[in-house]
Each structure stands twice: as structure tokens, then as C-alpha cells.
Amino acid sequence: MTGRVVLVTGASRGVGAETARLLATSGAHVYVNYRDKAKRAERVVAEIVAAGGRAWPLKADLTDPIAVTAMLDEVRERSGRLDALVLNASGGMERDRDLGYAMRLNRDAQVRVLETALPLMPALSRVVFVTSHQAHFHGRRPGYAAYEAVAESKRAGEDALRAKIPELRERGVGLVVVSGDMIEGTITVTLLDRAEPGIVDARRAEARSLPTVGEFAAEVAKAVVEPLETGHTVYVGGADYLTLTAPGRG
Ligand SMILES: NC(=O)c1ccc[n+]([C@@H]2O[C@H](COP(=O)([O-])OP(=O)(O)OC[C@H]3O[C@@H](n4cnc5c(N)ncnc54)[C@H](OP(=O)(O)O)[C@@H]3O)[C@@H](O)[C@H]2O)c1
């Protein structure tokens, strides 16, 4: 990754922050996108820089097209190109959001970020979409009411991104999906457990163990660099889901 330029969306905490740290450790110049938690994002950047890496914070609410354009303008001005785009930011469980927010962030904004970034991405660059098993396998297994809007919209986002594969292929840009089971210790899992007490313990017992943030982020970081076929899905945890994969849907 030495000298490679990577943008990780939603990197102020959780999986995105850890993915940014791992990519920076392997030599990438990492742009740390966040929505509004500037202190958290600056802390992630400071840790990377203190460890000898290169990182820069980029504030942009991805549902705001003007902010997305400004973010990628800054990448262009600073680096001139983007070698990998990690579409990690996600949301929809926030209390203060309207019903359409999940779809605007998890589908529409993902496509918009990709389309805005694409002119900066040379051949052999890579897009990684981060999702959850609950979203990836949406409709094929009973879900959780509190997560339904997120699962549906992230699946719609994955489908919309996959629909762009022919265009990406023409440019020599790869797209890989990384899907994970519930991740131990994340805010999402805390919110889920609060909404439907007991479901996390039940899932942990069913799956035997749940991936940690570090384990999941390691797979996301690997998906940026490993020679994977475009359209490939990397599964992390939740072996019981994998029998549900329907041919042709990914
Ligand atoms: N948590 C799980 O159990 C789990 C399981 C499987 C897959 N995943 C996937 O892993 C990814 C990361 O999950 P996580 O649990 O680490 O997330 P998280 O802790 O909720 O962090 C979300 C990140 O996204 C940013 N963000 C939220 N809304 C945004 C917006 N409108 N514009 C720009 N940035 C925005 C946040 O920025 P601010 O801090 O500034 O708000 C934060 O950096 C997601 O794609 C998720 O689906 C998670």
C-alpha cells in the first residue's frame, strides 16, 4: 500500500477507524471521512501520524452532494488521485432521522460518492463496500425490526453499486463487498440490544462467537489489496448465513 491513496468513509470510529489505521500501517495515505465528530476523526488521524503514517481528516455528510463534491475536490487537490475507496459509513438507526434517511445514506449516497470519486480513480484501483450479513442476506432470513430500514437500504445500496460493475470494469476499477455478522462491541450492536433485549446474546450463542472490530477491519483492509475478482463477496463470521447465498445475487 506504500504511497497508495485511500479514502475510508465513516472512519471516525468503529470499523472505519480501525480499517484506516491498518491501511496507514501498511503505508497508505488515508483520508479519514466523518460526518460531524471532528474530535474523534482528528484523534484517529493523530494516532496514525504519531505511528509514522499519513492521514488527513475530511468532514462530509455523505447525504449532502455539495459536501461530497468538496471532499473529493480536496482529495484531488492534495493527492491528484484515489487508489481505493472504502464505502464503510452507514446509518439509519439514529433517533432524530426521518424515514427516508437510511435509503439516502446507505443507497443514494454510496452511489454518489462512487460516481464523484470515479474520475480520480486510475485503472487497477479498488472500491470496497462494507455491509452486514443482515443487509447482504436481506429478505432471505428473518431480520430484526430495529435494523430493518438499515438492512433494506444497505442491500439496495449493494445492488446499486453492483449495477455499476460493467462501467467500473471498463475503467479497470474493481468492486469487492465485505459482509460481516454482528460485530462485538460496536454502537450498532448496543443499539440493537437496547431495542430488542437479548438478541445479541441469542446471536452470539447461535453463531458460537461474533467477530471483533479488529477482525472485521482486518478483512476490510485485506479486501483493498488482495487480488479478488470484481463482484466478489468476503464473508466474516456467521457461517450459518452462507448456505443462504442465492446464485447470481452475490
Ligand atoms: N456494527 C456491526 O455490528 C456491523 C456488523 C456488520 C457490518 N457492519 C458494517 O460496518 C460498517 C461500519 O459500522 P460501525 O458499526 O463501525 O459504524 P459506526 O460505529 O456507527 O460508525 C459510523 C461511522 O459512519 C459515519 N457516518 C454516519 N453517518 C454518516 C454520514 N451521513 N456521512 C458521513 N459519515 C457518516 C460516522 O461519523 P460521525 O462519527 O462523525 O457521526 C462514523 O464514523 C458499516 O457499513 C456497517 O454496516 C457493522
The ligand as an SDF file (V2000), in Angstrom:
LIG
                    3D

 48 52  0  0  0  0  0  0  0  0999 V2000
  -21.5910   -2.8320   13.8970 N   0  0  0  0  0  0  0  0  0  0  0  0
  -21.8260   -4.0320   13.4270 C   0  0  0  0  0  0  0  0  0  0  0  0
  -22.2200   -4.9670   14.1500 O   0  0  0  0  0  0  0  0  0  0  0  0
  -21.5790   -4.3100   11.9750 C   0  0  0  0  0  0  0  0  0  0  0  0
  -21.7400   -5.6240   11.5040 C   0  0  0  0  0  0  0  0  0  0  0  0
  -21.5070   -5.8960   10.1660 C   0  0  0  0  0  0  0  0  0  0  0  0
  -21.1750   -4.8680    9.2960 C   0  0  0  0  0  0  0  0  0  0  0  0
  -21.0410   -3.6090    9.7820 N   0  0  0  0  0  0  0  0  0  0  0  0
  -20.7440   -2.5380    8.8310 C   0  0  0  0  0  0  0  0  0  0  0  0
  -19.5200   -1.9180    9.1720 O   0  0  0  0  0  0  0  0  0  0  0  0
  -19.5700   -0.5470    8.8060 C   0  0  0  0  0  0  0  0  0  0  0  0
  -19.1800    0.3140    9.9780 C   0  0  0  0  0  0  0  0  0  0  0  0
  -20.0140    0.0170   11.0510 O   0  0  0  0  0  0  0  0  0  0  0  0
  -19.7020    0.5740   12.5130 P   0  0  0  0  0  0  0  0  0  0  0  0
  -20.5630   -0.2130   13.4440 O   0  0  0  0  0  0  0  0  0  0  0  0
  -18.2340    0.6310   12.7340 O   0  0  0  0  0  0  0  0  0  0  0  0
  -20.2980    2.0710   12.3660 O   0  0  0  0  0  0  0  0  0  0  0  0
  -20.4270    3.2400   13.4510 P   0  0  0  0  0  0  0  0  0  0  0  0
  -19.6370    2.9180   14.6860 O   0  0  0  0  0  0  0  0  0  0  0  0
  -21.8730    3.5140   13.6100 O   0  0  0  0  0  0  0  0  0  0  0  0
  -19.7050    4.4630   12.7220 O   0  0  0  0  0  0  0  0  0  0  0  0
  -20.3420    5.0750   11.6980 C   0  0  0  0  0  0  0  0  0  0  0  0
  -19.3540    5.9740   11.0170 C   0  0  0  0  0  0  0  0  0  0  0  0
  -20.0030    6.4940    9.8660 O   0  0  0  0  0  0  0  0  0  0  0  0
  -20.0130    7.9130    9.9530 C   0  0  0  0  0  0  0  0  0  0  0  0
  -21.2620    8.3930    9.3930 N   0  0  0  0  0  0  0  0  0  0  0  0
  -22.5220    8.1560    9.8020 C   0  0  0  0  0  0  0  0  0  0  0  0
  -23.3920    8.8230    9.0340 N   0  0  0  0  0  0  0  0  0  0  0  0
  -22.6590    9.4880    8.1100 C   0  0  0  0  0  0  0  0  0  0  0  0
  -22.9640   10.3920    7.0630 C   0  0  0  0  0  0  0  0  0  0  0  0
  -24.2170   10.7430    6.7900 N   0  0  0  0  0  0  0  0  0  0  0  0
  -21.9470   10.9080    6.3530 N   0  0  0  0  0  0  0  0  0  0  0  0
  -20.6610   10.5910    6.6270 C   0  0  0  0  0  0  0  0  0  0  0  0
  -20.3100    9.7440    7.6090 N   0  0  0  0  0  0  0  0  0  0  0  0
  -21.2990    9.2180    8.3380 C   0  0  0  0  0  0  0  0  0  0  0  0
  -19.8570    8.2610   11.4070 C   0  0  0  0  0  0  0  0  0  0  0  0
  -19.3080    9.5890   11.5210 O   0  0  0  0  0  0  0  0  0  0  0  0
  -19.5290   10.5160   12.8570 P   0  0  0  0  0  0  0  0  0  0  0  0
  -18.7860    9.8020   13.9590 O   0  0  0  0  0  0  0  0  0  0  0  0
  -18.9450   11.8290   12.5140 O   0  0  0  0  0  0  0  0  0  0  0  0
  -21.0050   10.5390   13.1120 O   0  0  0  0  0  0  0  0  0  0  0  0
  -18.9130    7.1540   11.8620 C   0  0  0  0  0  0  0  0  0  0  0  0
  -17.5980    7.4720   11.5280 O   0  0  0  0  0  0  0  0  0  0  0  0
  -20.9930   -0.2780    8.3030 C   0  0  0  0  0  0  0  0  0  0  0  0
  -21.0300   -0.2960    6.9070 O   0  0  0  0  0  0  0  0  0  0  0  0
  -21.7770   -1.4270    8.8710 C   0  0  0  0  0  0  0  0  0  0  0  0
  -22.9180   -1.7810    8.1140 O   0  0  0  0  0  0  0  0  0  0  0  0
  -21.2210   -3.3080   11.0910 C   0  0  0  0  0  0  0  0  0  0  0  0
  1  2  1  0
  2  3  2  0
  2  4  1  0
  4  5  1  0
  4 48  2  0
  5  6  2  0
  6  7  1  0
  7  8  2  0
  8  9  1  0
  8 48  1  0
  9 10  1  0
  9 46  1  0
 10 11  1  0
 11 12  1  0
 11 44  1  0
 12 13  1  0
 13 14  1  0
 14 15  2  0
 14 16  1  0
 14 17  1  0
 17 18  1  0
 18 19  2  0
 18 20  1  0
 18 21  1  0
 21 22  1  0
 22 23  1  0
 23 24  1  0
 23 42  1  0
 24 25  1  0
 25 26  1  0
 25 36  1  0
 26 27  1  0
 26 35  1  0
 27 28  2  0
 28 29  1  0
 29 30  1  0
 29 35  2  0
 30 31  1  0
 30 32  2  0
 32 33  1  0
 33 34  2  0
 34 35  1  0
 36 37  1  0
 36 42  1  0
 37 38  1  0
 38 39  2  0
 38 40  1  0
 38 41  1  0
 42 43  1  0
 44 45  1  0
 44 46  1  0
 46 47  1  0
M  CHG  2   8   1  16  -1
M  END
$$$$
